[in-house]
Amino acid sequence: MVCETTICRPVEIEGIGLHHGAPVHLRIAPAPAGSGIVFVRTDLENTRIPASWEYVERVSYATSLMHPKGILISTTEHLLSVLYSMGIDNAFIELDNLELPILDGSGLPFVNLLRRAGRKQTSRLRRYMRIIKPVSVEANGKRVAILPSDTFQLRCQVFFDHPLVGEQTLELELTPENYAAEIAPARTFGFEYELDQMRDMGLIRGATLENAVCFTRKGVANPNGLRFVDECCRHKALDLIGDLALVGWPLLGSVVAEKAGHAMHVALVNQLMSDRSFYEIVTFDRSAVRKPGAAHALVS
């Protein structure tokens, strides 16, 4: 895309939070060019929190943002993943509680919501972050990196010691169409043996078989089973994209994630943003885009 986008009309949805279990009403509204994605706590004096790495507060079982006044926005990654992948640059995300709704545990309800909202271009040129030298974070056999590329490429690999999971790998070029079909339907998941510990930590109070996949010792507790054989890997890719969206620009780079999670994703974002030599900000050349075969012509 040459220019920044927003949605055509407001859309809204209701649900409960996965971890806090509280009801929440969410509304996505158009925003002017240059606004970025901004969360608005309508229950707390319309406090605004930009969807930016600078506001990240917690990154254990979800990615949460916090305003300097101590106002929290929890479990942001699913919606950010969808907005990023469906090409929405500017929007106000209004909610009346601290956690976004989990809906069915995937990004698909948000994809459908944005399709209802429509997408329109603004007159402002869209700026991209193009990776010009590799950046990576590694620890304890886990790794996440971004390598130079003129498109957004993704390779995600996971391993869980379960007969229905094991080692899984997903590779694709990220486009709105690929995302909607291959990643968005994948649901958040957990393992039965972890549930009591997570509840003791004050987590998954809103979790049910309607909004998460639960793996038993040898199978799946959900009556309809899995949506994909490799649903775990696809959902990890969904989370990864949502966390990378915190850089604030669409990425041109090849992302490789091996057994990584929210904390490592955000560590990569922090490392990337700490050193300007890893990237350059570019825009598409309007005239070049009109020429056959020149869709990736870029200018600084």
C-alpha positions in Angstrom: 0.0 0.0 0.0 1.2 3.5 -0.9 -0.8 5.5 1.6 -1.9 5.1 5.2 -5.3 3.7 5.9 -8.1 3.8 8.5 -11.6 2.2 8.7 -14.6 3.6 6.9 -17.1 3.4 9.8 -17.1 2.6 13.5 -17.8 -1.1 14.5 -18.3 -2.6 18.0 -18.4 -5.9 19.8 -18.8 -7.2 23.4 -17.3 -10.1 25.3 -15.2 -11.0 28.3 -11.5 -10.9 29.0 -9.6 -14.1 29.0 -7.6 -13.5 32.1 -9.7 -11.1 34.2 -13.0 -12.5 33.1 -14.7 -9.1 33.2 -17.3 -8.0 30.6 -16.1 -5.4 28.1 -17.6 -3.4 25.3 -15.1 -2.6 22.5 -15.6 0.0 19.7 -13.2 0.6 16.8 -13.4 4.0 15.3 -11.7 5.8 12.4 -8.7 8.0 13.2 -6.9 10.7 11.3 -3.7 9.9 9.3 -0.6 9.9 11.5 -2.6 8.8 14.6 -1.5 5.2 14.7 -3.4 2.7 16.8 -4.6 4.3 20.0 -6.4 2.6 22.9 -9.0 4.7 24.8 -10.3 3.7 28.2 -13.8 5.2 28.0 -14.4 4.2 31.7 -11.4 6.2 32.9 -11.8 9.8 31.5 -11.1 8.6 27.9 -7.4 8.1 28.8 -5.4 7.4 25.6 -2.7 4.8 25.4 -0.8 4.4 22.1 -0.2 0.9 20.9 3.6 1.4 21.2 6.5 -0.5 22.6 7.2 2.4 24.9 4.0 1.6 26.9 4.5 -2.1 27.4 4.0 -3.1 31.0 3.6 -6.9 31.2 4.5 -9.7 28.8 4.0 -13.0 30.6 0.8 -14.8 29.3 -0.3 -11.7 27.4 1.0 -8.3 26.3 -0.3 -5.4 28.3 0.2 -1.6 28.0 0.1 0.9 30.8 -0.4 4.7 30.8 2.0 6.7 33.1 -1.0 7.3 35.4 -1.2 3.5 36.0 -4.1 2.8 33.7 -3.8 -0.7 32.1 -4.9 -2.2 28.8 -4.5 -6.0 28.9 -4.3 -8.7 26.3 -3.7 -6.4 23.3 -1.9 -8.8 21.0 -4.9 -10.4 19.1 -6.5 -7.2 18.0 -3.1 -5.6 17.2 -2.2 -8.6 15.1 -5.4 -8.3 13.1 -5.2 -4.6 12.6 -1.5 -4.9 11.5 -2.1 -7.8 9.1 -5.3 -6.4 7.6 -3.6 -3.2 6.8 -5.2 -0.7 9.2 -2.7 2.0 10.2 -4.9 4.4 12.2 -7.8 3.6 14.6 -9.1 4.5 18.0 -9.8 1.3 20.1 -12.4 2.3 22.7 -13.0 0.0 25.6 -14.8 0.3 29.0 -12.7 -2.2 31.0 -9.0 -3.1 31.4 -8.9 -6.2 29.1 -9.8 -6.7 25.5 -12.5 -9.3 24.8 -11.2 -12.8 24.0 -14.2 -13.6 21.8 -13.6 -17.1 20.4 -9.9 -17.1 21.2 -8.7 -16.3 17.7 -8.3 -13.3 15.5 -11.2 -14.3 13.1 -14.0 -12.3 14.9 -11.8 -9.2 14.6 -11.1 -9.9 11.0 -14.9 -10.1 10.3 -15.4 -6.9 12.3 -12.9 -5.0 10.2 -14.4 -6.3 7.0 -17.7 -4.8 8.1 -15.9 -1.5 8.9 -14.3 -1.3 5.5 -10.9 0.2 4.8 -10.1 3.6 3.2 -6.8 5.3 2.2 -5.7 8.7 3.5 -3.5 11.1 1.6 -0.5 10.5 3.8 2.3 8.3 2.5 2.6 5.1 4.4 6.0 4.7 6.0 7.6 1.3 6.4 10.4 0.0 8.6 12.8 -1.8 6.4 15.3 -4.0 8.2 18.8 -3.4 6.8 20.8 -5.6 9.1 19.9 -8.7 11.2 18.6 -8.2 14.8 18.0 -11.1 17.1 17.3 -12.2 20.7 18.3 -15.7 21.9 18.1 -17.5 25.2 17.7 -21.1 26.5 17.3 -22.7 23.1 14.7 -20.0 22.0 15.3 -17.4 19.3 13.5 -14.6 17.5 15.1 -12.6 14.8 14.4 -10.2 11.9 16.5 -10.4 8.7 16.6 -8.0 5.8 13.8 -8.4 3.2 11.6 -6.2 0.9 8.4 -8.0 2.0 7.1 -9.3 5.4 8.1 -13.0 5.6 7.4 -15.1 8.6 8.8 -18.4 9.8 7.4 -19.6 13.2 8.5 -22.8 14.9 7.2 -24.3 18.1 7.6 -27.4 20.2 5.3 -28.7 22.9 5.7 -32.2 24.4 2.2 -33.4 23.5 1.1 -36.2 21.1 -1.1 -33.7 19.1 1.5 -31.0 18.9 5.2 -31.8 19.0 7.3 -29.7 16.6 5.4 -27.5 14.2 6.6 -24.9 11.6 4.7 -22.3 9.6 6.2 -20.3 6.8 4.4 -17.6 4.7 4.5 -14.1 3.2 2.2 -12.0 5.3 -0.7 -10.5 3.3 -4.2 -9.7 4.4 -5.5 -12.7 2.4 -2.9 -15.1 3.8 -3.5 -13.9 7.3 -7.3 -14.1 7.2 -7.2 -17.7 5.9 -4.1 -19.2 7.5 -3.5 -17.4 10.9 -6.5 -15.5 12.1 -8.7 -18.6 12.8 -6.1 -20.2 15.1 -7.2 -20.0 18.8 -5.3 -19.4 22.0 -4.5 -22.7 23.8 -3.4 -24.2 27.0 -2.6 -27.6 28.7 -4.9 -29.1 31.3 -2.0 -29.7 33.8 -1.3 -25.9 33.8 -4.8 -24.7 34.5 -4.8 -24.8 38.4 -1.4 -23.0 38.5 -2.6 -20.3 36.2 -5.8 -19.8 38.1 -3.8 -19.5 41.3 -1.9 -16.7 39.6 -5.1 -14.9 38.9 -5.2 -15.8 35.2 -7.7 -17.4 32.8 -10.7 -16.4 34.9 -12.7 -16.0 31.6 -11.4 -19.1 29.9 -13.8 -21.7 28.6 -13.9 -24.3 25.8 -15.7 -21.6 23.7 -12.7 -19.3 23.7 -9.6 -21.5 24.1 -8.2 -24.9 23.1 -7.5 -27.1 26.0 -5.2 -30.0 25.6 -5.7 -33.0 27.8 -3.0 -35.6 28.4 -3.6 -37.3 25.1 -6.2 -35.3 23.3 -8.3 -32.1 23.1 -11.1 -31.3 25.5 -13.0 -29.1 22.9 -15.9 -31.1 21.4 -15.1 -29.9 17.8 -11.4 -30.5 18.1 -8.8 -28.4 16.4 -9.2 -26.0 13.5 -5.8 -26.8 12.1 -3.4 -29.7 12.8 -0.8 -27.1 13.6 -3.2 -24.7 15.3 -0.7 -24.0 18.1 2.0 -22.8 15.7 -0.5 -20.7 13.8 -1.7 -19.0 17.0 1.9 -18.3 18.1 2.4 -16.6 14.8 -0.7 -14.5 15.4 0.7 -13.5 18.8 4.1 -12.7 17.3 2.6 -10.4 14.7 0.6 -8.6 17.4 3.7 -8.0 19.5 5.8 -6.8 16.5 3.0 -4.3 15.6 4.2 -2.3 18.7 7.1 -0.9 16.6 4.4 1.4 15.0 5.3 0.9 11.4 4.6 -1.9 8.9 7.7 -4.1 8.7 9.7 -5.1 5.6 11.8 -8.0 7.0 12.0 -11.8 7.4 10.9 -12.8 10.9 12.1 -16.1 12.3 10.8 -17.3 15.7 11.8 -20.5 17.3 10.0 -21.5 20.5 9.6 -17.8 21.4 6.9 -16.1 23.5 5.6 -12.6 24.4 8.6 -11.7 26.6 11.1 -12.6 23.8 9.0 -10.8 21.1 9.0 -7.6 23.1 12.7 -8.0 23.9 13.4 -8.1 20.2 11.2 -5.0 19.6 13.1 -3.1 22.4 16.5 -4.1 20.8 15.3 -3.1 17.4 14.1 0.3 18.6 17.2 1.0 20.6 19.5 1.1 17.6 18.6 3.1 14.5 21.3 1.2 12.4 19.0 -1.9 12.2 16.5 -0.2 10.0 15.5 2.6 7.7 12.1 4.3 7.2 10.9 4.2 3.6 7.9 4.9 1.5 6.7 3.5 -1.8 7.3 5.7 -4.8 3.9 6.6 -6.1 5.0 6.8 -9.8 7.0 3.6 -9.6 4.1 1.6 -8.2 2.1 2.4 -11.3 4.7 0.7 -13.5 4.5 -3.1 -14.1 6.8 -5.1 -11.9 7.7 -2.0 -9.8 5.4 -2.7 -6.8 8.4 -3.0 -4.4 10.3 0.1 -5.6 11.1 2.2 -2.5 12.5 5.6 -1.7 13.8 6.9 1.5 
